Amino acid sequence: MNHTSSPESHGIEFNDATLADLQRRLRRVEGQVRGVQQMLSARRDCRDVVTQIAAANKALEQAGFVLVAAGLTWCLEDPRRSAAAGYDIGDVQKMFLKLA
């Protein structure tokens, strides 16, 4: 399994596919937020703006769930390694609850 980490990284390591998926999702959210800003500048209808904010919020929430699911998988693959890195199942459960 190919993992992405850097010398200064500590903790959960994400495989390249998960990292690429998360970055793609976050770029999409970034574009949605820019779109909301443009809608406000153009004085678009409040209902339309709220709809776009809700979409961006949902997309960001989904990115968070992908992140936590990957973290949970990482912890379950090797509980000793994850505990040594400062993450146990309880930590990942707490992250999930922050999103729920």
C-alpha positions as CSV (number, residue, x, y, z in Angstrom):
1,M,0.0,0.0,0.0
2,N,1.5,3.3,-1.0
3,H,1.3,5.9,1.8
4,T,2.0,9.6,1.7
5,S,3.9,11.0,4.6
6,S,6.5,13.7,5.1
7,P,9.4,13.9,7.5
8,E,7.4,16.3,9.7
9,S,4.1,14.3,9.6
10,H,3.0,12.5,12.7
11,G,0.0,10.2,13.0
12,I,-2.3,8.8,10.5
13,E,-0.9,8.0,7.0
14,F,-3.3,8.2,4.1
15,N,-2.8,6.2,0.9
16,D,-2.3,8.2,-2.3
17,A,-5.8,7.5,-3.6
18,T,-7.5,8.7,-0.3
19,L,-5.3,11.8,-0.3
20,A,-6.1,12.6,-3.9
21,D,-9.8,12.1,-3.2
22,L,-9.7,14.4,-0.2
23,Q,-7.9,17.1,-2.1
24,R,-10.3,16.8,-5.0
25,R,-13.3,17.2,-2.6
26,L,-11.7,20.2,-0.9
27,R,-11.0,21.9,-4.2
28,R,-14.7,21.4,-5.1
29,V,-15.7,23.0,-1.8
30,E,-13.3,25.9,-2.4
31,G,-14.9,26.5,-5.7
32,Q,-18.4,26.4,-4.2
33,V,-17.4,28.9,-1.6
34,R,-16.0,31.2,-4.2
35,G,-19.3,30.8,-6.1
36,V,-21.2,31.9,-3.0
37,Q,-19.0,35.0,-2.7
38,Q,-19.7,35.8,-6.3
39,M,-23.4,35.3,-5.8
40,L,-23.3,37.7,-2.8
41,S,-21.4,40.3,-4.9
42,A,-24.0,39.9,-7.6
43,R,-26.8,40.3,-5.0
44,R,-28.4,37.1,-6.0
45,D,-31.6,35.9,-4.3
46,C,-31.1,34.8,-0.7
47,R,-32.7,31.4,-1.3
48,D,-30.2,30.7,-4.1
49,V,-27.3,31.7,-1.9
50,V,-28.5,29.5,1.0
51,T,-28.9,26.6,-1.4
52,Q,-25.2,26.9,-2.4
53,I,-24.0,27.3,1.2
54,A,-25.9,24.2,2.1
55,A,-24.3,22.3,-0.9
56,A,-20.8,23.5,0.2
57,N,-21.5,22.6,3.8
58,K,-22.6,19.1,2.7
59,A,-19.5,18.6,0.5
60,L,-17.2,19.7,3.3
61,E,-19.0,17.3,5.7
62,Q,-18.5,14.4,3.2
63,A,-14.8,15.2,3.0
64,G,-14.6,15.0,6.8
65,F,-16.3,11.6,6.8
66,V,-13.9,10.3,4.2
67,L,-11.1,11.5,6.3
68,V,-12.4,9.9,9.5
69,A,-13.3,6.6,7.6
70,A,-9.7,6.4,6.3
71,G,-8.4,7.1,9.8
72,L,-10.5,4.4,11.3
73,T,-9.3,1.9,8.6
74,W,-5.7,2.9,9.3
75,C,-6.2,2.3,13.1
76,L,-7.9,-1.0,12.6
77,E,-5.2,-2.3,10.2
78,D,-2.6,-2.1,12.9
79,P,-3.8,-1.0,16.4
80,R,-0.3,-1.0,17.9
81,R,1.1,1.3,15.2
82,S,-1.8,3.7,15.5
83,A,-1.6,3.8,19.2
84,A,2.2,4.5,19.0
85,A,1.4,7.3,16.6
86,G,-1.0,8.8,19.1
87,Y,-4.3,7.5,17.6
88,D,-6.4,4.8,19.0
89,I,-9.9,3.8,18.1
90,G,-11.3,6.2,20.8
91,D,-9.6,9.1,19.2
92,V,-11.0,8.4,15.8
93,Q,-14.5,7.9,17.3
94,K,-14.2,11.4,18.9
95,M,-13.3,12.8,15.5
96,F,-16.4,11.1,14.0
97,L,-18.6,12.5,16.7
98,K,-17.3,16.0,15.9
99,L,-18.7,15.6,12.4
100,A,-22.0,14.0,13.4
